[in-house]
Amino acid sequence: MKHLCVSLLGDDRQALVELEDSVREFTNRYQTWNASRNQEHIRKLEQDLDQVRREEANIAATLRAIRETETYRHPTMFGSYSGTVQAIAARLRAEVEKFNWVLEYGPSQADPPLSDDEAQQLLALLRNTTTQEDAAQYPINLSSLLSPQDFSLLVQREAEAQARFLSLATYRSHPDYAVLKKLGREQREKTVDLLRSLINACSRLCNLPDPWVKQAAKDVLLQRHRSWQELLRKCK
């Protein structure tokens, strides 16, 4: 707006220069004025303003929803848990040591293995069965148990496997990892054997004295093998 304002506050050279700049800006604006382009620019700005206002309204609604979830007091559920989400979370955190034996058997959206009636029947059976009856019904065959040495060895192998799994974390970020993970064990072992055969074949080729062999092997691995196939065809 500065260039469209005429301000003559003195009679010195600087005041006249500012006046000339304003007049020159008026002339340029008049000569380059394009009504349709100006209207299009206005419509674009109005659309941007409307989009920003919609985003602002959505963010405000999200913030209100978050605030309501923090202050809303849930009725008693799952026994004696009630109050705000923060209060329930604090209580759950305080009871971690008490209930850390509870395991997660699957995603929450999966169908439960028992129906309501079956679960109630199982609960009644467990409450009515004494320890002695349960032990007599399901005796333990001591010969089927692992020896302490075998069990210790398995624990050690598990720790080593876990350490190796963590050390290969960077490889699991490769895009081909997800594809290999979906394959069965037999297919993965077959893939490993094929890769080893390929590596051995490349090693044998690269040990040959001819210098073109290394370049040919590299081109084939990078799928730039058409020229070599054409050369092979002509040689045959």
N, C-alpha and C positions, 0 to 999 in steps of 0.2 A: 504493500500500500504506500510505501514511502515515496516511490517514483511517481505516484499519481496524486501527490499532494503539492500544491503550489504554496510556497512560503517565502515571502520577501520581507525580511526583518531588518534590512539595512540597504545602504546604497554603495557598498564597497564592491570590489571585484569578486569576492567569494560569493556574495549574495546573488550577483548577476549570473555567475556560473551555475549555481544551484537552480536558478529560474530557468536557464537554458536547458539544463538536464531534464527538468520536469516537462518543459514544452516538447523536447525531443522525444521523451518517452510517450507523451500523448500521441505524437505523430506516428511513431512506430507502432503503437498499439492499434491505431486507427487503420493504418495501411495493411497490417498483417492480421486483422480481425477476421475470424472465420466462425460464423454463427453455428453451423452444424457441428464443427469440431468442438466448439466451446460447450454446446449442449451435451455432446457425447462425454466430454470430460466431466461435466456436472453429474450426469447419470452414473458414471463410473464411481465418482466420489460418494454419491448417495448410496450405491450398492455396497461399497466398502464400509460406509458408516453403519448401514443396516446390519451387515454381517458382524461387525464388531459389537454392536449392541446386542445381537442375539447370543454371541459368545459370552458377553458379560452377564446376560441373564442366566445362561446355563451354568456358568461358574458360580453365580450367586445362589442358584437353586441347589447346586451340589454342596456348597458350603453350609447352607441351611440344613440339608439332609444329614451331613456329617455331624453338625452340632446337635441335631435332634437325636441321633443315635447315641451321642455321648451323654445326653441328659435324660433320655427316656428310661424309665424304670421298668424293667421286664418283670412280669409276674413270676411266681415260683414255678420252676421247671426242673426236671431231672433231680428230683429229691427236694433239696432245700436251697437251690441256687436262685437268687433273685437280686434285683437292683439294677444299677447301670452296667453298661458293658465293662467299664473300667473296674467297678467293684467285683464283678464276676471274674474278670481276668486276674485281678489281684488275688482272689481266693484260690483260683486254679493254680496260680504260681506258687502259692504258699503250700499247696497240697501235693506238689510234685513228688516229694520224697515218700509220701504216704501211698500214692497210687502209681508209682513209676513201673510197677509190675504189669500194668495193663498194656497189652500189645495192640498194635494196629494191624488188622488182618487184611485190609483192602481199602479201596477208595470208598468214600461215603455214599457215592451214587450207585454202588453195586448192590444187587439184591442180597438180602440177608440169607444165610444158609438155612435158617429155621423160620417157620411161621410163628405168629404170636401164640397159638395154641401149643405148638411143639416146644417153644421156649418155656412156657409156663409148666408144661409136663416135665421137661428136663429139670427145671428148678425144683419142682416138688420131689422128683426122684433123688436129686442130690441132697436135699434136706432130710429125706427119710432114710438115706443109706448111711450106715455107720462106717467108720474106718475099717473095722474088722471084716464086715461083710464085703466091702469093696476089695480088700486085700485077698480075701478068700475067693472071690469071683474072678479076679484077674491076677493070678500068681505071676511073679517075676522069675524068669529063667536066668539064673546068675551066669550060666555059661554063655549066654548071648551078649553079656555086657563086655565092653572093651576093658582091656587092662589099663592101669594107670599110665604105663609107658606108651601104649598106642594112642591113648587119649591125649597125652602131652605132645606126641608127635603130630597129631592132627591139628592141635591148637597152634603149634609152631608153623606148620605149613599154611594154615589159614592166615597167620600174621604176615608171613612172607608174601603170600598172594595179595593180601591187602596193600602191603608196601609197594609191591610191583605195580598194582593197579593205580595207586596214587602217583607213582613216578611217571606213568604214561598218560597223564592228564592232557598234555598238549596234543597228543595224537588223537584223542577223542574229539577234539574240535574240528578235525578234518571232515569235509563234507561227505567223504566216502564211508566214514565210520558208521553212520546210521544205516547205510545199505548193507554193510557187512554184519551189523548187529542183528538184522532181521533174518539173515541166513541161518540154517540149521548147523549143528556142530559138524556134521559130515560134509556139508557144502563148504564150510569155512576151512576145514582141513584139506579138502581137495583144492581150494583156491590157494592155500599156502604151498601145497606141493607144486602147483602150476607156476607160481611165482618163483619158487626155488629153481625149478627147471629153466625158467626164463633167465634168471640171474646167472646160472651156470653156463647156459648157452652164450650169453653176452660175454661172460668172462673168457670163454674159449675163443670167441671171435676176436676180442680185443687183444688177445695174445698172439694173433697171427702177424707175420711181418708186414703184410701189405697195408699201407696207410689208409687206403680207401675203405677198408673193412670197418674201421671204427666209425667213420662218417656214415656209412650205410646202416650200421646198427643203430646209431643215434637217430637217423631219419626215420627208420622203421618204428622205433619206440615212440617218436613224436608224431606218428601217422603221416609222415611225409614220404611215403613209400611208392607213390605212383611212378615217379621217374625211374626208380630202381626196377619196378615191375616191367616197365616198358623196355628198359635196357636188357633185362633177362629175356623178355619175349623176342627181341631182335637178335640176341646172341643165339637163342635156340634155333 
